[in-house]
Amino acid sequence: MPYSRHHEITAFGERRSVSVWAEDERCSIDYVTLLQRVERGWSPEDAITTPSLRRAELTAWGETKRLFEWARDPRCRTQASAIATRIARGWAPEDAIA
């Protein structure tokens, strides 16, 4: 069954509608993106906290770049999506990239 903005999901031990989660201070994306992520099978916590790859910037080694730019950097050993997930989980920027 497809999710709707009124469909409830449980994250961080709390059950709320998708539209309410989209307004939560921990959510870094809009509700449409949140809906899409949940429908694709993302864990609720990752769906809520992982920044959008299009807009997210990260500072590491004294440089600030967007995540897709970091993914092309020679020091990077992973994809932009993995960097975003690692940052959402609390990794240090340099560790998330390398």
N, C-alpha and C positions, 0 to 999 in steps of 0.2 A: 504494500500500500504506500503510495507516495506521501511524503510529509507535507504538511501545510504550516503556515506561520502559527497556527493554534495548536499544532501537535506538540505534545510534551516530551521532553527528553530529560534524562537525569545526568547531571554532571556535578562533580565536587560534592556529592551527597545531597544535592538539591534537585527537586523536580519542578521544572518551569516550562512554559510554552516557548517555542522557538523565537517568537517575536520578543518575549521578555528577555531571553538570553541575549538576543542581538543588542539590547539596550544596556546590558550588564557591563560594568567597568572592566571586567576581565576579557570581554569580547573585543577583538581587534578587527572585525569585519562586519559587513552589513548582513541583514537577515537573509537575503537571497543567496549569498555565498555560503552562509551557515546552513541553509536548507540543502543546497547542492552537496556540500561536504557530508552531511549526515546521510543523505540519500546514497552517496557513493560508498558508505560504510566506514567513514572516519569515526574514531572514538569521539564521544561528545566533548571531552576535555581538549583533545587536539583540534577539533573543528572550531571550538570557541577561541582558543588562545593562539593558534598559528596565524601570524600576520599574512596578509595578501602579498604574494610575490611581486605583484606589479608595483606596489607602493613602498614596501618595506625597505628601510635603510638600516645599515649596520656599520658601526665603527669598530675597526680592529687594526692593530698595528699603527694607530694614529691616522688612519684613513677612513673616510665615510663613503660607502658605495651602496647602491641597491643590491639586493640579494642576487639577482641575475647577473650583475656585474662581478660580484664575488665568485660566482660559480665559474666564470671565465678566467679568473685570476690564477696565475701559475701556482700559487700557494694553496689553492683549493683542491681538496681531494674528494669532493662530493657534489651533489646536485643542489640547486637553490631550494628545492622543497625540503631536503634533509636539513639544510642549514636553518630554515625557518622552524622546523619541528624541534631541532636541538635547542634553539634559542628559547622557544616556548617552554621547554622543559628545564630551563635555567642554566644551560651551558654557557661558559664564557665565550665571547665572540671568536677568539682565535681558535679555541678548541672545536667550536661548531663548524668552522671553515676547514680547518686542517684535519 
